[in-house]
Amino acid sequence: MRERLKEVAVVGERFEIRPLLAALSAAEGRVAVLFLSENAGAGGQTDDPLNLAALETVLHGGWAFRLNPVEMPAKDSAAALLRF
């Protein structure tokens, strides 16, 4: 996974590692793939911004994955591969 993300960075695709901006991008329909850490958010509450980001990503045709923290592409609770 990390190797693929390094390749993405090299070819100029957009990658967001700041959780709040990843969530805002999801709401705008800009997230192609969202990665969430298993320990992210407020226990899966529906009003949790990262849970909403996952929903928005899927509703806009993207993919959302929950990963073990050591598998995260960035050392934060969320990361997103952006469409544009």
C-alpha positions as CSV (number, residue, x, y, z in Angstrom):
1,M,0.0,0.0,0.0
2,R,2.7,2.5,1.0
3,E,4.6,1.7,-2.2
4,R,1.6,2.5,-4.3
5,L,1.1,5.8,-2.5
6,K,4.7,6.7,-3.2
7,E,4.0,6.0,-6.9
8,V,0.9,8.1,-6.7
9,A,2.9,11.0,-5.3
10,V,5.5,10.7,-8.1
11,V,3.0,10.9,-10.9
12,G,1.4,14.0,-9.4
13,E,-1.9,12.6,-8.1
14,R,-3.3,14.4,-5.0
15,F,-3.0,12.9,-1.6
16,E,-4.4,14.5,1.6
17,I,-3.1,13.4,5.0
18,R,-4.8,16.0,7.2
19,P,-7.9,14.4,8.6
20,L,-10.1,17.5,8.6
21,L,-9.2,18.4,5.0
22,A,-9.7,14.8,3.9
23,A,-13.2,15.0,5.5
24,L,-14.0,18.3,3.7
25,S,-12.8,16.8,0.4
26,A,-15.0,13.8,0.9
27,A,-18.0,16.1,1.4
28,E,-17.1,17.8,-1.9
29,G,-17.0,14.5,-3.7
30,R,-13.2,14.8,-4.3
31,V,-12.1,11.6,-2.5
32,A,-11.4,8.5,-4.7
33,V,-10.0,6.4,-1.8
34,L,-10.3,7.2,1.9
35,F,-8.1,5.4,4.5
36,L,-9.2,5.5,8.2
37,S,-7.3,4.2,11.1
38,E,-9.1,1.6,13.2
39,N,-8.6,3.8,16.3
40,A,-9.9,7.0,14.5
41,G,-13.0,8.9,15.4
42,A,-15.5,8.7,18.2
43,G,-16.4,5.0,18.3
44,G,-18.4,4.9,15.0
45,Q,-20.9,7.5,16.0
46,T,-22.9,8.7,13.0
47,D,-22.0,12.3,13.6
48,D,-18.3,11.6,13.8
49,P,-16.6,13.7,11.0
50,L,-14.5,10.7,9.9
51,N,-17.5,8.4,9.7
52,L,-19.3,11.0,7.7
53,A,-16.3,11.3,5.4
54,A,-16.4,7.6,4.8
55,L,-20.1,7.8,4.0
56,E,-19.6,10.8,1.7
57,T,-16.7,9.0,-0.1
58,V,-18.9,6.0,-0.9
59,L,-21.9,8.0,-1.8
60,H,-19.7,9.9,-4.4
61,G,-18.5,6.6,-5.9
62,G,-15.2,6.3,-3.9
63,W,-13.8,3.6,-1.7
64,A,-13.3,3.7,2.1
65,F,-11.1,1.4,4.0
66,R,-10.4,1.0,7.8
67,L,-6.8,0.0,8.4
68,N,-4.7,-1.1,11.3
69,P,-2.7,2.0,12.4
70,V,0.6,0.5,11.3
71,E,-0.8,0.0,7.8
72,M,-1.9,3.6,7.4
73,P,-0.2,5.4,4.5
74,A,0.3,8.4,6.8
75,K,0.8,8.6,10.6
76,D,-2.6,10.1,11.2
77,S,-6.2,9.0,11.7
78,A,-7.2,9.6,8.0
79,A,-5.7,10.0,4.6
80,A,-7.3,10.4,1.2
81,L,-6.4,9.9,-2.4
82,L,-8.1,12.8,-4.2
83,R,-9.7,12.7,-7.6
84,F,-8.9,16.3,-8.3
